[in-house]
Amino acid sequence: MEVYFNIILRTLILYAVLLLIFRFMGKREIGELSILDLVVFIMIGEMAVIAIENTNEPLFQTIIPMVLLMIIQITLALISLKSKRFRDLIDGKPTIIINRGKVDEQAMRKHRYNFDDLLMQLRENNVRSIADVEFAILETSGKLSVIEKIEDPKKPKTPAQNGDITIPLIMDGNIMEESLSKINKTNLWLRQELKKKGIKDLKKVSFCSYENGKFYIDTRDNE
């Protein structure tokens, strides 16, 4: 019975300590946490779990390094506020994924970022097609900031077909047979249409989609 009481007491104490530590480190959304924040939070959380399980160890042996990590994190955060070079070193720099409508595959590879990630984050930004994007910037937090192309107000808007999202036909040089079946088209049709546009080697296409009778085609960067 004493062991259970000890565990409950340690849990309550560490819970209060964690609340104070995270309160001192500042209020930030999960998506806005830097790599430094994540490392510190994971380490502190792991220490708290170990301290609850090891009831034979004095609690202060865990609280002291947790407080020390908090001080280190706050100190580094203050340094990063005053030094852009240090901030870039710790957090990294934003990366342009789409530049004036052109996808930068090299930047995507550098960040191990694929077209599925890109399409998912575009949908989260209520953007249904890469063709609608002028710039897309991958922030240091992992969020994608999207600047859409300015539409001509005189140009009539056509209703969306097959849903309000882009259905990819080619990704990384591979034909998406399932997507072709969704729009009732065939592999041969796709090859013929791309050949009309001067594309004979599908491996050179990094991304291709079809919407409202129009293709969006992004060819691979020269490697």
VENRA-V708666 format. One record per residue. N is the residue number from 1. RES is the residue in one letter. SS is DSSP state (hx for helix, st for strand, lp for the rest). Layout:
[[N,RES,SS] [N,RES,SS]]
This chain:
[[1,M,lp] [2,E,hx] [3,V,hx] [4,Y,hx] [5,F,hx] [6,N,hx] [7,I,hx] [8,I,hx] [9,L,hx] [10,R,hx] [11,T,hx] [12,L,hx] [13,I,hx] [14,L,hx] [15,Y,hx] [16,A,hx] [17,V,hx] [18,L,hx] [19,L,hx] [20,L,hx] [21,I,hx] [22,F,hx] [23,R,hx] [24,F,hx] [25,M,lp] [26,G,lp] [27,K,lp] [28,R,lp] [29,E,lp] [30,I,hx] [31,G,hx] [32,E,hx] [33,L,lp] [34,S,lp] [35,I,hx] [36,L,hx] [37,D,hx] [38,L,hx] [39,V,hx] [40,V,hx] [41,F,hx] [42,I,hx] [43,M,hx] [44,I,hx] [45,G,hx] [46,E,hx] [47,M,hx] [48,A,hx] [49,V,hx] [50,I,hx] [51,A,hx] [52,I,hx] [53,E,hx] [54,N,lp] [55,T,lp] [56,N,lp] [57,E,lp] [58,P,lp] [59,L,lp] [60,F,hx] [61,Q,hx] [62,T,hx] [63,I,hx] [64,I,hx] [65,P,hx] [66,M,hx] [67,V,hx] [68,L,hx] [69,L,hx] [70,M,hx] [71,I,hx] [72,I,hx] [73,Q,hx] [74,I,hx] [75,T,hx] [76,L,hx] [77,A,hx] [78,L,hx] [79,I,hx] [80,S,hx] [81,L,hx] [82,K,hx] [83,S,lp] [84,K,hx] [85,R,hx] [86,F,hx] [87,R,hx] [88,D,hx] [89,L,hx] [90,I,hx] [91,D,hx] [92,G,lp] [93,K,lp] [94,P,lp] [95,T,st] [96,I,st] [97,I,st] [98,I,st] [99,N,st] [100,R,lp] [101,G,lp] [102,K,st] [103,V,st] [104,D,lp] [105,E,hx] [106,Q,hx] [107,A,hx] [108,M,hx] [109,R,hx] [110,K,hx] [111,H,lp] [112,R,lp] [113,Y,lp] [114,N,lp] [115,F,hx] [116,D,hx] [117,D,hx] [118,L,hx] [119,L,hx] [120,M,hx] [121,Q,hx] [122,L,hx] [123,R,hx] [124,E,hx] [125,N,lp] [126,N,lp] [127,V,lp] [128,R,lp] [129,S,lp] [130,I,hx] [131,A,hx] [132,D,hx] [133,V,st] [134,E,st] [135,F,st] [136,A,st] [137,I,st] [138,L,st] [139,E,lp] [140,T,lp] [141,S,lp] [142,G,lp] [143,K,lp] [144,L,st] [145,S,st] [146,V,st] [147,I,st] [148,E,st] [149,K,lp] [150,I,lp] [151,E,lp] [152,D,lp] [153,P,lp] [154,K,lp] [155,K,lp] [156,P,lp] [157,K,lp] [158,T,lp] [159,P,lp] [160,A,lp] [161,Q,lp] [162,N,lp] [163,G,lp] [164,D,lp] [165,I,lp] [166,T,lp] [167,I,lp] [168,P,st] [169,L,st] [170,I,st] [171,M,st] [172,D,lp] [173,G,lp] [174,N,st] [175,I,st] [176,M,lp] [177,E,hx] [178,E,hx] [179,S,hx] [180,L,hx] [181,S,hx] [182,K,hx] [183,I,lp] [184,N,lp] [185,K,lp] [186,T,lp] [187,N,hx] [188,L,hx] [189,W,hx] [190,L,hx] [191,R,hx] [192,Q,hx] [193,E,hx] [194,L,hx] [195,K,hx] [196,K,hx] [197,K,lp] [198,G,lp] [199,I,lp] [200,K,lp] [201,D,lp] [202,L,hx] [203,K,hx] [204,K,hx] [205,V,st] [206,S,st] [207,F,st] [208,C,st] [209,S,st] [210,Y,st] [211,E,st] [212,N,lp] [213,G,lp] [214,K,st] [215,F,st] [216,Y,st] [217,I,st] [218,D,st] [219,T,st] [220,R,lp] [221,D,lp] [222,N,lp] [223,E,lp]]
